[in-house]
């Protein structure tokens, strides 16, 4: 959005068309940004408040309201330029959200694995043994994902005050979350197979449902993180 085509007749004293200009700018900014809803809402409100305050300051200096609105938008830059500046922060926030989802959900997969080991079907049955082996390997993948998620939370939290966040960290987190979610989906199938022949199948089926729920949580967050990581940001990085 550029300042050259801003309408307004300067006679509405802050309401009407001129007031709509600020909302149109904020609306375009909102459409361009991707990230966690709470963080995105905070940035949108900051932009709206900043524009409104700049317009008010220019008006107090004696400028007509229409010109004050145009000047405020010119100082902020186009919505696309501001979105690129904001997107980096939202991408980091989404990476933290995904890392947190992995860190909290993957341990459920480990718990499911232990549950199947304790309550699975007869040990001489080929299908349950295979299911146990698959679940064990996938639990290892989930464990590695948890370690990376913990490192991500540290790198984008306290450590970020002292060290720069690695440029490709959000994309790495996105694909780690995707890998973990796929592992959870396959583990769900393995656990479902084990539950068929398990002696205590209701508990094993419950573990299967828990793994499926974990997959849903992580998959959605990882998908959002991939989208954010591919968007341009104001930082000189290539994600």
C-alpha positions in Angstrom: 0.0 0.0 0.0 1.5 3.4 -1.0 0.6 6.9 0.1 0.1 8.1 -3.4 -3.5 6.8 -3.8 -4.9 7.7 -0.4 -8.3 9.2 -0.6 -9.8 11.8 1.7 -11.1 15.3 1.6 -9.7 16.6 4.9 -13.1 17.7 6.2 -14.1 15.0 8.5 -11.7 15.8 11.4 -10.5 12.3 12.0 -13.6 10.3 11.2 -15.1 9.1 8.0 -12.8 8.6 5.1 -9.6 9.6 6.9 -10.3 7.2 9.8 -10.9 4.5 7.2 -7.5 5.0 5.7 -5.8 3.9 9.0 -8.1 0.9 9.2 -7.5 0.0 5.5 -3.8 0.1 6.2 -4.1 -2.0 9.3 -6.4 -4.4 7.4 -3.9 -4.9 4.6 -1.1 -5.4 7.2 -3.3 -8.1 9.0 -3.8 -9.9 5.7 -0.1 -10.0 5.0 1.1 -11.4 8.3 1.2 -15.0 9.4 1.9 -16.3 12.9 0.4 -17.1 16.3 -2.9 -15.2 16.8 -1.9 -13.5 20.1 1.5 -12.2 18.8 -0.1 -11.1 15.5 -2.9 -9.3 17.3 -0.4 -7.5 19.5 1.7 -6.3 16.5 -1.5 -5.2 14.6 -2.6 -3.2 17.6 0.8 -1.6 17.9 0.7 -0.5 14.3 -2.8 0.9 14.7 -1.9 2.8 17.9 1.3 4.1 16.3 -0.5 5.4 13.2 -3.2 7.0 15.3 -0.7 8.7 17.6 1.3 9.9 14.7 -1.8 11.4 13.0 -2.7 13.1 16.3 0.8 14.5 16.7 0.8 15.9 13.1 -2.7 17.4 13.7 -1.5 19.1 16.8 1.3 20.7 14.8 -1.4 22.4 12.7 -1.5 20.1 9.6 -4.9 19.3 8.0 -6.1 15.9 9.0 -5.9 14.5 5.5 -2.3 15.6 5.2 -1.6 14.2 8.7 -2.9 10.8 7.7 -0.8 10.8 4.6 2.3 11.8 6.5 1.7 9.1 9.1 1.4 6.4 6.5 4.5 7.8 4.7 6.5 7.6 7.9 5.4 4.0 8.6 6.1 2.9 5.0 3.8 0.7 3.0 1.9 -2.1 4.7 4.0 -4.6 2.8 7.2 -3.0 4.1 6.0 -3.0 7.7 4.8 -6.6 7.3 8.3 -7.7 6.3 9.6 -6.1 9.4 7.0 -7.7 11.7 7.1 -11.1 10.0 10.5 -12.0 11.5 9.2 -11.6 15.0 6.1 -13.6 14.1 8.1 -16.4 12.5 10.2 -16.7 15.7 7.1 -16.8 17.8 5.6 -19.5 15.6 8.9 -21.5 15.8 8.6 -21.3 19.6 5.0 -22.4 19.4 5.9 -25.4 17.3 8.8 -26.3 19.5 6.6 -26.1 22.5 4.0 -28.4 20.9 6.7 -31.0 20.1 8.2 -30.7 23.6 4.8 -31.3 25.2 3.3 -33.8 22.8 6.2 -36.1 21.9 6.5 -37.4 25.5 3.0 -38.7 25.1 4.2 -40.9 22.3 6.9 -42.2 24.6 4.3 -42.9 27.2 2.2 -44.8 24.7 5.2 -46.9 23.8 5.8 -47.9 27.4 2.1 -48.6 27.8 2.1 -51.0 24.8 5.3 -52.7 26.1 3.6 -53.4 29.4 0.1 -54.2 28.2 0.7 -55.5 24.6 -0.4 -58.8 23.2 1.3 -62.2 23.4 5.0 -61.9 22.9 5.0 -64.8 20.4 2.6 -63.0 18.1 4.4 -61.6 15.1 2.1 -58.6 14.5 2.4 -57.2 18.0 6.1 -57.7 18.0 6.4 -55.8 14.8 4.2 -53.0 16.1 6.3 -52.8 19.2 9.5 -52.5 17.1 8.0 -49.7 14.9 6.7 -47.8 18.0 10.2 -48.1 19.5 11.9 -46.6 16.5 9.4 -43.9 16.2 9.7 -43.1 19.9 13.4 -42.6 19.3 12.6 -40.0 16.6 10.2 -38.3 18.9 12.8 -38.2 21.6 15.3 -36.5 19.3 12.6 -34.0 18.3 12.0 -33.2 21.9 15.8 -32.4 22.4 15.8 -30.1 19.4 12.6 -28.4 20.6 14.1 -27.8 24.0 17.2 -26.3 22.3 15.0 -24.1 20.2 13.1 -22.8 23.2 16.4 -21.9 24.8 17.9 -20.3 21.7 14.8 -18.1 21.1 14.3 -17.3 24.8 16.9 -16.3 27.3 19.8 -17.0 25.0 18.4 -14.7 22.3 19.2 -11.8 24.5 22.9 -12.6 24.1 23.2 -14.6 20.9 21.5 -14.1 17.5 18.9 -16.6 16.6 20.2 -18.8 13.7 18.7 -17.8 10.4 17.4 -21.2 9.5 16.2 -22.2 12.9 12.4 -21.6 12.2 12.5 -23.8 9.0 14.5 -26.4 10.9 11.9 -26.4 13.6 9.1 -26.6 11.1 10.5 -29.7 9.4 11.4 -31.3 12.8 7.8 -30.8 13.8 6.6 -32.3 10.6 8.9 -35.3 11.1 7.6 -35.7 14.6 4.0 -35.5 13.5 4.5 -38.1 10.8 6.2 -40.3 13.4 3.1 -39.9 15.6 0.8 -40.7 12.8 2.7 -44.0 12.0 2.9 -44.8 15.7 -0.8 -44.4 15.9 -1.2 -47.1 13.2 1.3 -49.3 15.0 -0.5 -48.9 18.3 -3.8 -49.5 16.7 -2.5 -52.8 15.3 -1.1 -53.8 18.7 -4.4 -53.0 20.3 -6.2 -55.6 18.1 -4.4 -58.5 19.7 -3.5 -56.9 23.1 -4.7 -58.6 26.2 -5.7 -55.3 27.7 -6.9 -53.7 24.5 -8.9 -50.8 25.9 -5.9 -49.2 27.5 -3.8 -49.8 24.4 -6.6 -48.2 22.3 -6.5 -45.2 24.6 -2.8 -44.9 24.0 -3.5 -45.0 20.3 -6.0 -42.1 20.6 -3.5 -40.1 22.7 -0.9 -40.6 20.0 -3.4 -39.5 17.3 -4.3 -36.3 19.3 -0.6 -35.5 19.7 -0.1 -35.9 15.9 -3.0 -33.4 15.3 -1.5 -30.8 17.6 2.0 -31.0 16.2 1.0 -31.3 12.5 -1.0 -28.1 12.6 1.6 -26.1 14.3 4.4 -27.4 12.0 2.4 -26.6 8.9 1.9 -23.0 10.2 5.6 -22.8 11.0 6.6 -23.9 7.4 4.3 -21.1 6.0 5.9 -18.5 8.3 9.4 -19.6 7.6 8.9 -19.1 3.8 7.5 -15.6 4.1 9.9 -12.6 3.5 11.1 -10.7 6.6 12.9 -7.5 7.2 16.0 -9.3 8.4 18.8 -10.0 5.8 18.2 -13.8 6.0 17.1 -16.5 3.6 14.7 -19.0 5.2 
